[in-house]
Amino acid sequence: MRATALTPGDRSGGAADLRPTALGLMHGPVFRGDTVGALTDLGDAYDRLLDDALAARH
């Protein structure tokens, strides 16, 4: 998976479309559960952060 960035678009890199059964962090734990929801929520959170940062500039 590519690096993430606060730019418009799909921050999950389409990973949610692959419907993974586990998400692993580098040198860390593995999450097993609603992985699609977790990736979607991550993208939504990035969208909110970007919207807030852009709004603060005006």
C-alpha positions as CSV (number, residue, x, y, z in Angstrom):
1,M,0.0,0.0,0.0
2,R,1.3,3.4,-0.8
3,A,1.9,6.1,1.8
4,T,-1.0,8.1,2.9
5,A,-1.5,11.9,2.4
6,L,-4.0,14.5,3.3
7,T,-5.2,15.1,-0.3
8,P,-8.7,14.7,-1.8
9,G,-9.7,11.2,-2.9
10,D,-9.6,7.7,-1.6
11,R,-7.0,7.6,1.2
12,S,-7.3,3.9,1.6
13,G,-5.8,3.4,-1.8
14,G,-8.6,1.1,-2.8
15,A,-7.6,-1.3,-0.1
16,A,-11.2,-1.5,1.2
17,D,-12.3,-2.8,-2.2
18,L,-10.0,-5.8,-1.7
19,R,-12.0,-6.8,1.4
20,P,-9.0,-7.8,3.5
21,T,-9.5,-10.1,6.5
22,A,-6.7,-8.6,8.5
23,L,-4.8,-5.3,8.7
24,G,-1.2,-5.3,9.9
25,L,0.7,-2.4,11.2
26,M,4.4,-2.3,10.6
27,H,6.2,-3.8,13.5
28,G,2.9,-3.9,15.4
29,P,-0.4,-5.7,16.0
30,V,-2.8,-7.2,13.5
31,F,-6.4,-6.2,13.4
32,R,-9.0,-8.8,12.5
33,G,-12.6,-7.6,12.4
34,D,-14.4,-5.0,10.3
35,T,-11.4,-4.2,8.1
36,V,-13.5,-2.6,5.4
37,G,-15.2,-0.3,7.9
38,A,-11.8,0.5,9.5
39,L,-10.3,1.5,6.1
40,T,-13.4,3.5,5.2
41,D,-13.4,5.3,8.5
42,L,-9.7,6.1,8.1
43,G,-10.4,7.7,4.7
44,D,-13.4,9.6,6.2
45,A,-11.2,10.9,9.0
46,Y,-8.6,12.1,6.6
47,D,-11.3,13.9,4.6
48,R,-12.4,15.7,7.7
49,L,-8.8,16.7,8.6
50,L,-8.3,18.0,5.1
51,D,-11.6,19.9,5.1
52,D,-10.8,21.5,8.5
53,A,-7.2,22.5,7.5
54,L,-8.5,24.1,4.3
55,A,-11.3,25.9,6.2
56,A,-8.7,27.3,8.6
57,R,-6.8,28.9,5.8
58,H,-9.7,31.1,4.8
